[in-house]
């Protein structure tokens, strides 16, 4: 190995050594600063609490209550019109008149449109003329039948007389046969005239049907509302040509009553089936933009569970007397299925979610906390039902869970004074001098490390000499804090 390589390796070792010493010195300096701050907090009269990771954690607690809770399902639903009709013309022609304004409420049977019917009137006049001609043909056929019948009667009498004379030898047989043939021919003529009458009567019936059809077509020229409801936008303006059964004119929605459709999990199907048909199931709907409450009744649930979502579709009927529920509007829906007696109820914010599921912090008699896995049920207002894992009367943590872990001790914080200290802080700090440069964790807890307020008769004031001794430590710690007033 040459001298140049050895020199370079020696320089690298020296540089690494210097860098390591620099890092060690910086770490020692940082530890000294943290120690100074910790010593200031410890010397501030924290007692046992100050030496135990900043003291007890301040939390807000509540008692698990037991009460009867209505069994409700809260879901999102939407309003549907109880009946929807899309108006189309049944005849073709020019739209000559619109007899309503867009968005009007119309009643059943109210005229809405008029279509030009002059061509239908002409066809009706022609059908009436054809009817009159058919009636005249019937009368003519009846007259022909009467005439033919008279001729037939004469021919029959003559044939009988000629036959008798032929037997007596007065007339020849040929004349008798001729008279009998004439009578038979006249009989066929009478039958033909009677058939002409039936044909003319059939023509009359056909003409009458044509007239009725034209009258029905003429009634379609005036379009009336088939339901009571609210009209939408006008799709065709006056003066346009419309086609029978093809052109959309306007849509009418019936809004009294209305339906509210929603879907619930299939797990609730048995509870719904148990009550449906035996008792009215109330449905309460609240619009999302206001607090108005509408009351209805469950009137339908589908015959199939949707396999893709695992839900079943239901529908409630609402009278909607004030017309506030609007088709297509989304609502917050509550379906009431009875009540749950003596349910354990806690505030919603007490329930936490971890890797193993939902849990809650329970405060024991020694003010230590434990994590309790729970099973939650339905929500009721600002509370939630605990189905398992908690008993009524147990104390649970509602605020301050972020700094908690199992086994830690807590101080009960007054919910009316969230910034104030708890019971533990007052006990640990009694008779001790408070250091304004205490550690941040103890200061936040309001316990051992909290600084006394000015003029507090229970806390002795610090002498100026002690304050002057603390000032260099505060500056060295890098925190500039306000000093308590001197006497």
C-alpha positions in Angstrom: 0.0 0.0 0.0 1.5 3.4 -0.9 1.9 6.4 1.3 -0.8 8.4 -0.5 -3.5 5.9 0.2 -2.6 5.7 3.9 -2.7 9.4 4.2 -6.2 9.7 2.6 -7.5 6.9 4.9 -6.1 8.7 8.0 -7.8 11.9 6.9 -11.2 10.1 6.6 -10.9 8.6 10.0 -10.1 12.0 11.6 -13.1 13.6 9.8 -15.5 10.9 11.0 -14.2 11.2 14.5 -14.7 15.0 14.6 -18.2 14.6 13.1 -19.1 12.1 15.8 -17.8 14.3 18.6 -19.8 17.2 17.2 -23.0 15.2 17.2 -22.3 13.9 20.8 -21.7 17.5 22.0 -25.0 18.7 20.4 -26.9 15.9 22.0 -25.4 16.7 25.4 -26.3 20.3 25.0 -29.9 19.5 24.1 -30.1 17.1 27.1 -28.8 19.8 29.4 -31.5 22.3 28.1 -34.3 19.7 28.5 -32.9 18.9 32.0 -33.0 22.5 32.9 -36.6 22.9 31.8 -37.6 19.6 33.6 -35.8 20.8 36.7 -37.7 24.0 36.6 -41.0 22.2 36.3 -40.0 19.8 39.1 -38.9 22.6 41.3 -42.2 24.4 40.8 -44.0 22.3 43.4 -45.4 19.6 41.2 -44.8 16.9 43.8 -45.5 13.4 42.7 -47.5 14.5 39.7 -44.7 16.6 38.3 -42.3 13.6 38.4 -44.8 11.2 36.7 -44.8 12.3 33.1 -46.4 15.6 33.6 -49.0 14.6 36.1 -52.6 13.3 35.7 -54.3 13.9 32.4 -57.2 16.3 32.6 -60.4 14.9 31.0 -64.1 15.5 30.9 -66.3 12.6 32.1 -69.9 11.5 32.1 -72.0 8.7 33.5 -73.4 6.0 31.3 -77.2 6.4 31.6 -80.0 3.9 31.3 -83.3 4.9 29.6 -85.9 3.9 27.2 -84.8 4.7 23.6 -87.1 4.7 20.6 -85.9 2.1 18.0 -85.3 4.2 14.9 -83.6 3.9 11.6 -82.1 7.1 10.2 -81.6 7.0 6.5 -81.7 9.3 3.5 -84.8 9.2 1.2 -86.2 11.1 -1.6 -89.7 12.4 -2.4 -91.7 10.9 -5.3 -95.0 12.1 -6.7 -97.9 9.8 -6.0 -98.9 10.0 -9.6 -97.1 11.4 -12.7 -98.8 11.9 -16.0 -97.1 13.0 -19.3 -99.7 14.7 -21.4 -99.7 13.7 -25.1 -102.2 14.6 -27.8 -104.5 11.8 -29.1 -105.1 13.5 -32.5 -102.9 15.4 -34.9 -103.3 19.0 -35.7 -102.3 22.6 -34.9 -102.1 23.5 -31.2 -104.4 26.5 -31.2 -104.7 27.3 -27.5 -103.0 26.8 -24.1 -105.3 27.4 -21.2 -102.9 27.4 -18.2 -99.6 28.9 -17.1 -96.5 26.9 -16.5 -96.3 25.7 -12.9 -100.0 26.1 -12.2 -101.9 23.8 -9.9 -104.6 22.2 -12.0 -107.6 20.0 -11.0 -108.9 16.8 -12.5 -111.0 17.6 -15.6 -109.7 21.1 -16.1 -109.1 22.1 -19.8 -105.4 22.5 -20.7 -105.1 22.6 -24.5 -107.1 22.9 -27.7 -106.2 21.4 -31.1 -107.7 22.5 -34.4 -110.8 20.3 -35.1 -112.2 21.8 -38.3 -111.2 18.7 -40.3 -112.9 16.5 -37.8 -116.0 18.6 -38.0 -116.1 18.1 -41.8 -115.7 14.4 -41.4 -118.5 14.3 -39.0 -120.8 16.2 -41.4 -120.0 13.6 -44.1 -120.6 10.8 -41.8 -124.0 12.2 -40.9 -124.9 12.5 -44.6 -123.9 8.9 -45.1 -126.1 8.0 -42.2 -129.1 9.8 -43.7 -128.5 8.0 -47.1 -128.4 4.6 -45.3 -131.6 5.3 -43.5 -133.3 6.2 -46.9 -132.0 2.9 -48.4 -133.6 1.1 -45.5 -136.9 2.7 -46.1 -136.7 1.9 -49.8 -135.8 -1.7 -49.1 -138.8 -2.0 -46.8 -141.1 -0.6 -49.5 -139.7 -3.1 -52.0 -140.3 -5.9 -49.6 -144.0 -4.9 -49.1 -144.5 -4.7 -52.9 -142.8 -8.0 -53.5 -144.8 -9.6 -50.7 -148.1 -8.5 -52.3 -147.0 -9.8 -55.7 -146.1 -13.1 -54.0 -149.4 -13.5 -52.4 -151.2 -13.0 -55.7 -148.9 -15.5 -57.5 -149.6 -18.1 -54.8 -153.3 -17.7 -55.1 -153.2 -17.9 -58.9 -150.9 -21.0 -58.7 -153.4 -22.8 -56.4 -156.4 -21.9 -58.6 -154.6 -23.1 -61.8 -153.7 -26.3 -60.2 -157.2 -27.0 -59.2 -158.5 -26.2 -62.7 -155.8 -28.5 -64.2 -157.1 -31.4 -62.1 -160.7 -30.8 -63.3 -159.4 -30.7 -66.9 -160.5 -27.1 -67.5 -156.9 -25.8 -68.0 -153.8 -27.5 -69.2 -151.0 -28.7 -66.9 -148.6 -26.4 -68.6 -150.5 -23.3 -67.5 -150.7 -24.6 -64.0 -146.9 -25.3 -63.9 -146.3 -21.8 -65.2 -148.4 -20.2 -62.4 -146.5 -22.2 -59.8 -143.1 -21.1 -61.2 -144.1 -17.5 -61.1 -145.1 -17.8 -57.4 -141.7 -19.3 -56.5 -139.8 -16.6 -58.4 -141.8 -13.9 -56.5 -140.9 -15.6 -53.2 -137.2 -15.3 -54.0 -137.7 -11.6 -54.8 -139.3 -11.0 -51.4 -136.2 -12.7 -49.8 -133.8 -10.5 -51.8 -135.7 -7.3 -50.7 -135.5 -8.4 -47.1 -131.8 -8.9 -47.4 -131.5 -5.4 -48.8 -133.2 -4.1 -45.7 -130.6 -5.9 -43.5 -127.8 -4.5 -45.6 -129.1 -1.0 -45.3 -129.5 -1.4 -41.5 -125.9 -2.7 -41.3 -124.8 0.4 -43.2 -126.7 2.5 -40.7 -124.8 0.8 -37.8 -121.5 1.4 -39.5 -122.3 5.1 -40.1 -123.3 5.5 -36.5 -120.0 3.9 -35.3 -118.1 6.3 -37.6 -120.1 9.3 -36.2 -119.3 8.1 -32.6 -115.6 7.8 -33.5 -115.5 11.2 -35.0 -117.2 12.7 -31.9 -114.7 11.0 -29.7 -111.9 12.4 -31.8 -113.4 15.8 -31.6 -113.5 15.5 -27.8 -109.7 14.8 -27.9 -109.3 18.2 -29.5 -109.8 19.7 -26.0 -107.2 18.1 -23.7 -108.2 18.0 -20.0 -106.1 17.2 -16.9 -106.5 13.5 -15.9 -105.3 14.2 -12.3 -105.0 17.0 -9.7 -101.5 18.2 -9.5 -98.9 20.8 -10.5 -97.8 21.3 -14.1 -94.2 21.5 -15.2 -92.7 23.4 -18.1 -94.6 23.7 -21.4 -92.8 21.5 -23.9 -94.7 22.7 -27.0 -95.8 26.3 -27.6 -99.1 27.4 -29.1 -99.2 27.3 -32.9 -97.0 24.2 -33.4 -98.3 21.1 -35.2 -98.6 18.1 -32.8 -98.7 14.4 -33.7 -101.1 11.9 -32.1 -99.5 9.9 -29.3 -96.1 11.2 -30.1 -95.6 14.8 -29.0 -95.1 15.5 -25.3 -97.0 18.6 -24.2 -96.5 18.9 -20.3 -96.0 16.7 -17.3 -98.2 16.9 -14.2 -97.1 15.6 -10.8 -99.6 14.9 -8.1 -98.1 16.2 -4.8 -101.0 15.6 -2.4 -100.2 13.0 -1.2 -96.6 12.2 -1.9 -94.4 9.2 -1.4 -91.0 9.2 0.3 -88.8 6.3 -0.9 -85.8 5.0 1.1 -83.8 1.8 1.6 -82.9 0.0 4.8 -80.5 -2.8 5.6 -81.9 -6.3 5.2 -81.1 -7.0 8.9 -84.1 -4.8 9.7 -86.4 -6.7 7.5 -87.7 -9.1 10.2 -88.5 -6.2 12.5 -90.5 -4.4 9.8 -92.3 -7.6 8.8 -93.3 -8.2 12.4 -95.1 -4.8 12.6 -96.2 -4.2 9.0 -100.0 -4.8 8.6 -100.5 -5.1 12.4 -99.8 -1.6 13.5 -99.0 1.7 11.7 -95.3 2.2 11.3 -94.5 6.0 11.6 -92.1 7.6 9.2 -90.7 11.0 10.0 -89.1 13.1 7.3 -87.0 16.3 7.7 -85.8 18.3 4.7 -82.0 18.9 4.7 -82.3 22.7 4.4 -84.8 23.3 7.2 -86.1 21.8 10.4 -89.7 21.3 9.3 -90.9 17.8 10.3 -93.4 15.8 8.1 -95.2 12.8 9.4 -96.2 9.8 7.3 -96.9 6.1 7.5 -95.0 3.2 5.9 -97.3 1.9 3.1 -95.0 -0.3 1.0 -91.9 -2.4 1.1 -90.4 -4.2 -1.9 -90.7 -7.9 -2.5 -87.0 -8.3 -3.2 -83.8 -7.5 -1.4 -81.2 -5.8 -3.6 -78.4 -8.4 -3.7 -75.8 -5.8 -4.8 -76.3 -3.5 -1.7 -78.1 -5.8 0.8 -80.9 -3.3 1.2 -84.6 -3.4 0.7 -86.6 -0.5 -0.7 -89.5 1.0 1.4 -92.0 3.8 0.8 -94.0 6.0 3.1 -97.1 8.0 2.3 -97.3 11.6 3.4 -100.5 13.8 3.2 -98.4 16.9 2.4 -101.2 19.4 3.1 -98.9 22.4 2.8 -97.1 21.1 -0.4 -93.7 21.6 1.2 -92.4 18.2 0.2 -91.3 18.4 -3.4 -90.8 15.5 -5.9 -87.1 14.6 -6.2 -86.1 16.3 -2.9 -83.8 14.5 -0.6 -84.8 14.1 3.1 -83.5 12.8 6.4 -85.9 9.9 7.2 -86.5 8.2 10.5 -88.4 4.9 10.6 -89.8 4.2 14.1 -89.9 0.5 14.9 -90.8 0.6 18.6 -88.6 1.3 21.6 -85.6 -0.3 23.4 -86.2 -0.4 27.2 -83.4 0.3 29.7 -80.8 0.9 27.0 -77.3 2.0 28.0 -76.7 5.5 26.5 -73.5 7.6 26.3 -72.5 10.7 24.4 -71.4 10.2 20.9 -68.0 11.7 21.4 -67.1 9.1 24.1 -66.9 6.3 21.5 -63.4 5.8 19.9 -62.3 3.6 17.0 -59.1 1.7 17.0 -57.5 -1.2 15.1 -59.6 -3.8 16.9 -62.9 -1.9 16.6 -64.8 0.5 18.8 -63.8 1.1 22.4 -64.4 3.5 25.2 -62.3 4.8 28.2 -63.7 3.9 31.5 -62.5 5.7 34.7 -62.0 3.3 37.7 -62.3 4.2 41.3 -58.6 5.0 41.6 -58.9 7.5 38.7 -57.0 5.2 36.3 -58.5 4.4 33.0 -59.0 1.2 31.1 -60.0 0.7 27.4 -63.2 -1.2 27.1 -64.3 -2.8 23.8 -67.9 -2.1 23.1 -70.6 -2.8 20.6 -72.7 0.3 19.5 -76.3 0.4 18.4 -78.4 3.2 17.0 -77.8 6.9 17.5 -80.4 9.0 19.2 -79.7 12.7 19.0 -76.3 13.5 20.5 -76.2 10.1 22.3 -75.5 6.5 21.1 -76.7 3.2 22.5 -74.1 0.8 23.8 -75.4 -2.7 23.2 -72.6 -4.5 25.0 -69.4 -3.8 27.0 -70.7 -1.1 29.4 -73.0 -1.0 32.4 -75.2 1.9 33.5 -73.6 4.2 36.1 -70.0 3.7 34.9 -67.9 6.8 34.4 -66.6 7.2 30.9 -64.3 9.8 29.3 -66.0 12.2 26.8 -63.1 14.7 26.1 -59.3 14.4 26.3 -58.9 10.8 24.9 -56.0 11.8 22.6 -53.5 11.9 25.5 -54.9 8.7 27.2 -53.7 5.2 27.3 -54.7 2.2 29.4 -53.5 2.5 33.0 -53.0 6.3 33.0 -54.5 8.4 35.8 -56.8 11.3 35.1 -58.0 14.5 36.7 -61.6 15.3 36.3 -62.0 18.6 34.5 -65.0 20.9 35.1 -66.9 21.0 31.8 -68.0 24.6 32.6 -64.3 25.7 32.9 -62.4 23.6 30.3 -59.1 25.6 30.9 -59.1 25.1 34.6 -57.2 22.4 36.6 -58.7 19.3 38.0 -59.0 17.9 41.5 -55.6 16.1 41.3 -53.8 19.3 40.3 -55.1 21.2 43.2 -54.2 18.5 45.6 -50.6 17.9 44.4 -49.9 21.7 44.2 -51.1 22.7 47.6 -48.4 24.4 49.8 -45.9 24.3 46.9 -44.4 27.2 45.0 -45.4 27.3 41.3 -42.8 27.7 38.7 -44.0 29.7 35.6 -41.4 27.8 33.4 -42.9 24.4 34.2 -43.0 21.8 31.5 -45.6 22.2 28.8 -47.4 18.9 29.6 -47.9 19.7 33.2 -48.9 23.3 32.4 -51.6 22.1 30.0 -53.0 19.6 32.6 -53.7 22.4 35.1 -52.2 20.2 37.8 -48.8 20.2 39.5 -47.0 22.4 37.0 -49.7 25.1 36.6 -48.7 28.7 37.5 -50.8 30.5 40.2 -52.9 33.4 39.3 -51.9 36.8 40.6 -53.5 37.7 43.9 -54.4 34.1 44.7 -54.7 34.0 48.5 -54.0 30.2 48.6 -50.7 30.4 46.7 -47.7 32.3 48.2 -46.0 34.8 46.0 -42.4 34.2 44.9 -39.7 36.6 46.2 -38.0 38.8 43.7 -34.7 37.0 44.4 -36.1 33.7 43.4 -37.6 35.2 40.3 -34.2 36.7 39.3 -32.7 33.2 39.8 -35.2 31.7 37.5 -34.8 34.2 34.7 -31.4 32.9 33.4 -32.9 29.4 33.3 -35.8 30.6 31.3 -33.6 32.3 28.8 -31.3 29.3 28.5 -34.4 27.1 27.8 -35.3 29.2 24.9 -38.7 30.2 26.3 -39.7 33.7 27.3 -42.5 33.5 29.8 -44.3 36.1 31.8 -43.4 36.5 35.5 -45.9 36.6 38.3 -46.4 40.1 39.8 -44.5 41.0 42.9 -45.9 42.4 46.0 
